[in-house]
Amino acid sequence: MKLQNAKLILIGVLTFSISLLIISHVPAGVSFAQQQTVEAAEYSCPMHPEVKSKTPGDCPKCGMHLKQVSKTVDAEVAKADAQWGGTHFPNVELITQDGKKVRFYDDLIKGKVVALELIYTTCKYNCPLETARLVQLQKMLGDRMGKDIFFISITIDPEHDTPEVLKEYAAKYHVGPGWTFLTGKVADIKLISKKLGLDKLPNGNDPDGHTPSLLIGNEATGIWMRNSALDNTKFMALKMQNLLGYGAQAEVPVVSANRTESVKLDIDKGAYLFHTRCSACHTIGNGDKVGPDLLGVTSVREHAWLKRMITEPDKLIEEKDPIATALFKQYRELRMPRLNLAEEDVNVVIEFMKTQTAAADNKQKTGTQN
């Protein structure tokens, strides 16, 4: 009897000791229940993704065997995923241009189609053109902005770019709804930049040390792509509509495989340079944008001055050039970026403005005569 009681006591002690041993391995601040696994198994049809089931079986639409698309996951992994938006989106707190506190993933990314970029308001090179390009893109997207598609601009100079500075910057470019400018803690912004692959080392050919990249994506579908923020705006709009599930597929012209005649491409270099580098801020004969209409500018400005205005507009402002300073104040102190064009290309752009002005003058004379 005594031996039997001793055995029972020994079993009880061992059971209690094992429990203590298990509990002692639970990290501080984490309950024992959190160490259990979470059942998240789900099955889906490879041909009909909308068909989902908690148990294995066959698709009722096509009869194909359902494939397991998720597995049992650890509770701590699930908790970490929730903190990081399930992928690589830090859910850090940022501040909008209106002074509102938001969570990067929960409030800005989750379930949305977004175009995201890094900027700073004192940039002298890419950022002004980058922002002007996105304003063009915003107009093309029309009423989908703020409803289906959202733009996000995060400053990489939060110490200078306060919410008030960002709001003024957005107003200068006539930014519409659906576009959020953000600032926050330096460490949080660096974390976002690194996680999204938008950070880079300074480049000797890029004095600002900033690449104009645009991250376009649909968080709900997991489709993401990185593109130049200076790309053709129609091309970017098409990408956002077609690749992210908005709008009909674009019609692609088909050329017959047995066609023998070659097609001669007649590309005007001046037109190309103007439309890719200048048209985001200027027109020739269609009125002011964020910058002045350039119709007739070659007649009222010296060639040497125009070259400097294209190649180093910031220096003209620093030197207090009267014309450059007056234009800077007239157009809400928007910084014209350096376009980093070769001298030959600068001359081509100036010549294009000259020929466009001449063509407009001839058209006006013809209309007057008729």
QUILIN-V22141 format. One record per backbone hydrogen bond with DSSP energy under -0.5 kcal/mol. CO is the residue of the C=O (numbers start at 0). NH is the residue of the N-H. E is the energy in kcal/mol with one decimal. If there is no record, write none. Layout:
co | nh | e
CO | NH | E
CO | NH | E
//
This chain:
co | nh | e
0 | 4 | -2.3
1 | 5 | -2.3
2 | 6 | -1.9
3 | 7 | -1.9
4 | 8 | -2.3
5 | 9 | -2.3
6 | 10 | -2.4
7 | 11 | -2.1
8 | 12 | -2.4
9 | 13 | -2.4
10 | 14 | -2.3
11 | 15 | -2.3
12 | 16 | -2.5
13 | 17 | -2.4
14 | 18 | -1.8
15 | 19 | -2.0
16 | 20 | -2.3
17 | 21 | -2.3
18 | 22 | -2.4
19 | 23 | -2.3
20 | 24 | -0.6
21 | 24 | -1.2
22 | 25 | -1.7
26 | 29 | -1.7
30 | 33 | -0.7
31 | 34 | -1.5
32 | 35 | -1.3
35 | 74 | -0.9
36 | 38 | -0.5
37 | 39 | -0.7
37 | 72 | -1.6
41 | 68 | -2.9
41 | 69 | -1.0
42 | 52 | -2.4
43 | 66 | -3.2
47 | 44 | -0.8
47 | 50 | -2.5
49 | 51 | -0.7
50 | 44 | -1.4
52 | 42 | -3.3
56 | 65 | -3.0
58 | 62 | -2.0
63 | 58 | -2.9
66 | 43 | -2.8
69 | 41 | -0.8
72 | 37 | -2.8
73 | 77 | -2.3
74 | 78 | -2.2
75 | 79 | -2.3
76 | 80 | -2.7
77 | 81 | -2.1
78 | 82 | -1.7
79 | 83 | -1.8
80 | 85 | -4.5
81 | 84 | -0.9
82 | 90 | -1.0
83 | 86 | -1.4
83 | 88 | -1.7
87 | 89 | -0.8
89 | 91 | -0.9
91 | 103 | -2.8
93 | 101 | -2.6
94 | 182 | -2.4
95 | 98 | -2.0
99 | 95 | -2.5
101 | 93 | -2.9
102 | 106 | -2.0
102 | 107 | -0.8
103 | 107 | -0.7
103 | 108 | -0.7
104 | 108 | -1.2
104 | 109 | -2.9
108 | 111 | -2.2
111 | 113 | -0.6
111 | 218 | -2.2
112 | 149 | -2.3
113 | 216 | -2.4
114 | 151 | -2.6
115 | 214 | -3.0
116 | 153 | -2.4
118 | 155 | -2.3
119 | 122 | -1.5
123 | 337 | -1.7
124 | 128 | -0.5
125 | 129 | -2.9
126 | 130 | -2.9
127 | 131 | -2.2
128 | 132 | -2.4
129 | 133 | -1.9
130 | 134 | -1.8
131 | 135 | -1.7
132 | 136 | -2.3
133 | 137 | -2.7
134 | 138 | -1.9
135 | 139 | -1.9
136 | 140 | -1.9
137 | 141 | -0.8
138 | 141 | -0.5
140 | 143 | -1.8
141 | 144 | -1.6
143 | 146 | -1.9
143 | 147 | -3.0
143 | 148 | -2.2
147 | 112 | -0.8
148 | 145 | -2.9
149 | 114 | -2.1
150 | 179 | -2.6
151 | 116 | -2.4
152 | 181 | -2.8
153 | 118 | -2.2
156 | 159 | -1.1
156 | 160 | -2.9
159 | 161 | -1.9
161 | 165 | -2.6
162 | 166 | -2.2
163 | 167 | -2.0
164 | 168 | -2.2
165 | 169 | -2.4
166 | 170 | -1.9
167 | 171 | -1.9
168 | 172 | -1.1
169 | 174 | -2.2
170 | 173 | -1.3
175 | 178 | -0.7
177 | 150 | -2.6
179 | 152 | -2.8
180 | 96 | -0.9
181 | 154 | -2.4
182 | 94 | -3.1
184 | 188 | -2.2
185 | 189 | -2.4
186 | 190 | -1.9
187 | 191 | -2.2
188 | 192 | -2.6
189 | 193 | -2.4
190 | 194 | -2.7
191 | 195 | -2.2
192 | 197 | -2.5
192 | 198 | -1.0
193 | 196 | -1.0
202 | 205 | -1.7
205 | 202 | -0.7
205 | 208 | -2.4
210 | 212 | -2.3
211 | 228 | -3.5
213 | 215 | -0.7
213 | 226 | -2.7
214 | 115 | -3.1
215 | 224 | -2.6
216 | 113 | -2.5
216 | 218 | -0.5
217 | 221 | -2.1
217 | 222 | -0.9
221 | 223 | -0.6
222 | 217 | -2.6
224 | 215 | -2.9
226 | 213 | -3.7
227 | 230 | -1.5
231 | 235 | -2.1
232 | 236 | -2.4
233 | 237 | -2.1
234 | 238 | -2.1
235 | 239 | -2.3
236 | 240 | -2.0
237 | 241 | -2.9
238 | 242 | -1.6
238 | 243 | -0.7
240 | 245 | -2.9
241 | 244 | -0.9
250 | 252 | -0.6
255 | 258 | -1.4
261 | 263 | -0.5
262 | 264 | -0.5
263 | 265 | -0.6
264 | 266 | -0.8
265 | 267 | -0.6
266 | 268 | -0.8
267 | 271 | -2.5
268 | 272 | -2.8
269 | 273 | -2.4
270 | 274 | -2.6
271 | 275 | -2.0
272 | 276 | -2.2
273 | 277 | -2.4
273 | 278 | -2.2
277 | 280 | -1.9
277 | 281 | -1.9
280 | 288 | -0.6
280 | 290 | -2.0
282 | 284 | -0.5
282 | 293 | -3.1
290 | 288 | -2.7
293 | 296 | -1.8
295 | 298 | -1.4
295 | 299 | -1.0
296 | 300 | -1.5
301 | 305 | -2.3
302 | 306 | -2.1
303 | 307 | -1.9
304 | 308 | -2.4
305 | 309 | -1.7
306 | 310 | -2.3
307 | 311 | -3.0
309 | 338 | -1.3
311 | 314 | -0.6
311 | 315 | -1.3
312 | 316 | -1.6
313 | 317 | -2.3
314 | 318 | -2.4
315 | 320 | -2.7
316 | 319 | -1.5
320 | 324 | -2.8
321 | 325 | -2.0
322 | 326 | -2.4
323 | 327 | -2.2
324 | 328 | -2.0
325 | 329 | -2.4
326 | 330 | -2.3
327 | 332 | -2.6
328 | 331 | -0.9
330 | 333 | -1.6
333 | 335 | -0.5
341 | 345 | -2.2
342 | 346 | -2.1
343 | 347 | -1.7
344 | 348 | -2.3
345 | 349 | -2.2
346 | 350 | -2.3
347 | 351 | -2.1
348 | 352 | -2.1
349 | 353 | -1.8
350 | 354 | -2.5
351 | 355 | -2.4
352 | 356 | -1.8
353 | 357 | -2.2
354 | 358 | -2.3
355 | 359 | -2.0
356 | 360 | -2.3
357 | 361 | -2.4
358 | 362 | -2.1
359 | 363 | -2.0
360 | 364 | -2.3
361 | 365 | -2.4
362 | 366 | -2.1
363 | 367 | -2.0
364 | 368 | -2.3
365 | 369 | -1.9
//
